Amino acid sequence: MSIDTQNLQAYRASLLHFHADPAFAEDAYAWHADGLLVIENGRVKAAGDHAQLASTLPAGVEIVDYRGKIIVPGFIDTHLHFPQTDMIASPAPGLLPWLENFTFPTERQFGDPAHGRATADFFLDELLRNGTTTALVYCTVHKESVDALFEASSARNLRMGGGKVLMDRHCPDFLQDTADLRESEALIRKWHNKGRNMYAITPRFAPTSTEAQLAATGELAKAYPDTFIQTHVSENQDECRWVGELFPQRRSYLDVYDHYGLMRERAMYGHCIWLDDADFARMAETGSAISHCPTSNLFLGSGLFDIARADNAGALVSLGTDVGAGTSFSMLQTMNEAYKVARLKGSYLPALRMFYLATLGAARSMQLEGTIGNFVPGLEADFIVLDPKSTPLLARRTAHSNTLEETLFALALLGDDRAIRATYAAGRLVHERTLP
């Protein structure tokens, strides 16, 4: 009897994936210099040495040869805004004028479904070109923007999270919402866990929500405990002072969210620059997670995130591009800036740690370990092919690498979208770099 090999694929390259955080475990990763990744029906079947696995393949299974390259799990970006794609790299002296002069006028257009879908298509293709297969995405206050994101994501079979932005004060009239969240609830029912889509309840940030809206948001999050929550906290010192004036009864900016029941597993907080030790401890205690967005923080002059303090508290940390205040869709470029921010704060981020934060670390932050993030058999097969010779400079530098750490460090500090040779989602090729 012949074996049906139609749904079986195999890929030969160096393989890297993580099963622990390199900052806290010596044996945190698996590395196969000559590896084989076997995919069946869109899920990982096996990952290991080519010499051991090749003989287990049924006759007729073609091995895609990526030798000289490195296969890693798809990158996971835990904080960015798809409607801000068209305003990336907009000049402003700080966060609040940047919102007023560029962000809000741009987001106004997303009541138009055609505009939303065209932007979502470009946005997702840009993510895939940069090796990002999962992201937590802010839409706008318009339900049409959420539909646009998830329709585009469904067409590509991506594991993507997103949600309708909530704000009912301190914003332009044309973007002002209410404390009635029935529209958000309808979107949860329409999209959450439909295919690979995941809904994120999305208050923009505390200053743009009344206490009534925050209370309603907490109730919605309680009613749908497996949804995600995403918002901003302690990004900018002027913003922190503003929150203190608006919520004088709360101990801290983070405590505003905690008071309304918005700190729990699957809650993702962007920035977290100005948290104090009690805040970091509360993040760890509740299973809430931090999205560190270094390119955005540097672009807006918001401050330098202290990853060592977060680690000392046991808080979950991941990386976010924060497009469009962030200046690149590339998680490699985001690693580059995260490394530099850590140095300025007196810490050191090894390349292995940065690749962990962009893969399994992000999956853990989102409570998705066991679904995505590494190559454990049964997981969804989202992976990318990294090319250490993608540019003349990278090729020259990596030719002199003596260790895996050195090669990964070169990719993180010198790499960009050109280093992504191919991107696969659920075992299907969704991007392939066109070579000159």
Buried (B, 14 or more C-beta within 10 A) or exposed (E): EEEEBEEBBBBBBBBBBBBBBBBEEEEBBBEBEEBBBBBBEBBBBBBBEBEEBBEEBEEEBEBBEBEEBBBBBBBBBBBBBBBBBBBBEBEBEBBBEBBEBBBBBBBBBBBBBEBBBEBBBBBBBBBBBBBBBBBBBBBBBBBBBBBBBBBBBBEBBBBBBBBBBBBBBBBEEEBEBEBEBEBBBEBBEBBBEEBBBBBBBBBBBBBBBBBEBBBBBBEBBEEBEEBBBBBBBBBBBEBBEBBEEBBEEBBBBBBBBBBBBBBBBBBBBBBBBBBBEEBBBBBBEBBBBBBBBBBBBBBBEBBBBBBBBBBEBEBBBBBBBBBBBBBBBBBBBBBBBBBBBBEEBEBEBBBBBBBBBBBBBBBBBBBBBEBBBBBBEEBBBBBBBBBBBBBEEBEEBBEEBEEBBBBBBBBBBBBBBBBBBBBBBBBBEBBBBEEE
